[in-house]
Amino acid sequence: MKPMRFGLIGYKFMGKAHSNALARLPMFFETDVPVERAVLCGRDAVWVKQASETLGFKEIETDWKKLVTRDDVDAIDITAPSNVHRDIAIAAAQAGKHVFCEKPLALTTADARLMQEAAEKAGVANQIGFNYRFAPALALAKKLIDDGKIGKIFHCRGSFLQDWIIDPDFPKVWRLDKTVCGSGALGDLCAHVIDAARYLVGDIAEVVGSLTTFVKERPVVERMAGLSGKASADAPRAKVDVDDASSFIARFENGAMGLFEATRFAQGHKNDMRIEVNGEKGSLKFEFERMNELWYFSAEDEPGEQGWRMIQVSEGVHPYWDKWWPAGHVIGFPETFVHELYEFVQCASQGRPCAPNFADGVAVAQIMDAVELSSQRCAWVDVGEI
C-alpha cells in the first residue's frame, strides 16, 4: 500500500512535536494508509541534516519551493513561523499536496482566506493545528454538550496564562516581532482558546477587547534557540510591536456571552489554558495542565447531592482512549498531536473534510483581527466586518 509521505517544514519546538507524532502514530493507531517521514526542510543545511537524523526523516531540503513540488511527497506539514504560512500553503495546494499548517493560519484574515481558497480550489485535505481540541477530555466536553447534558449555553469563559517573558531583559525573539508572528499573546495563546470556544459553543458574532504591551522595548536577539533566544549584555533594544496580554468580551451567535484572556505576564502560570461553559442544566470546565480531567456539574442531580464531579478521562470509552494504555495510565501534551495527525491522515486518505480546517483558521483569524480593531477603536466590532 502506498504510504502518505510527509514533507515537514521546521524542526524546532513544533517540528519536534509533529515528528514525534508521526513516529508514534503507527505504533498506536491504524490508519488507512501508512505514514512516512520523507523529507525535512529547513534553511540551514547543517542544522536540518542533524535534525533529520534525530527526527527520523529520510532526506532533507533547504528550499521549501523545491519541497512542495517533489513527486515523492504527498503532504506538506508547516511548522515554520507564521509569516511564511501563506506562501507555502498556497504553493503546496497548487502542487496538489495535502496541507497541515500550524496556527495561527496566517498574519491576517485576508491571507488566511487566500490559503483557504487555494486549498479548496485544489481539492486537497487541509487542517490547522489546534491541538488542544484533541485532548480527550475536551473532546468529551464536546460530546456532553452535543448530547444536551448542560442544555442551553449561557456563558463561556476561557484563558491562557503564561509567564515566560516577564523579565524586561528577555530578548526580542521572533514571537515578539509582528512581521514574523502577526500578534503576541492573542495569536499565540488566545487562538487556542477561541478555537476551543467555537468548538464547544459556536461562532462568535461580535467582540470588544483590549491589547496591552507591558515591556515596550527589548534587547535585540543574537541567536534563536526554539522559543528562547540570547542577547548580549550591551545589545541594542528594539521596539516590541505585539501584545503581551489580551482580553475581550464576546457575544456568540446563539446568544451566549464569552469572556477571554491571554497573557505571558501571569507569574506562576506556565501553560495554563482553561475553558468553562455554563448552561441551563449544568456546567463543564477543563484545564490543560490537568488535561486528563473534566469537571462536570449537573443541576439535574437530586437536591442535596449536587456538586462538581471530576471525570478521569482515561478509559477506553473516552475519545481516542481505546488506542492507548489501560485505564488510569494518563497521556499528555505530545499525544494531542498524534490525535490531530491521525485525523488528518484519515481525512486525506478518505477524501472527507478535515476538522479543524482552513475555514476554521479563517474564522479564528477574523475574531482576532476584530479584537485588535476593537482595541484600537475602544468599541464593539462585528466579526463579520472583518
Protein Blocks (a to p, Z undefined) as FASTA:
>chain_A
ZZdddddedjblmlmmmmmmmmmmmmmpccfbdcddfbdcdfblklmmmmmmmnopabdc
fbfklmmmpfkbfbdcdfbdfklmmmmmmmmmmnopacdddddfblbfklmmmmmmmmmm
nopacddddfklmgmklmmmmmmmmnopnopafbdcdddddfklmpmkbccdfklcfkln
opamlmmmmmmmmmmmmmmnopcfbdcdddddfblbdcddfbdghjbccddfklccdddf
bdfbdcdddddfkopacdddddfkbghiablccdddddfkbccdddfklmmbccdddfkb
cehiaccdddddfbfkbghklmmccehiacdfklmmmmmmmmmmmmmmnopacdddfklm
mmmmmmmmmmmmmmmnopacdfklZZ
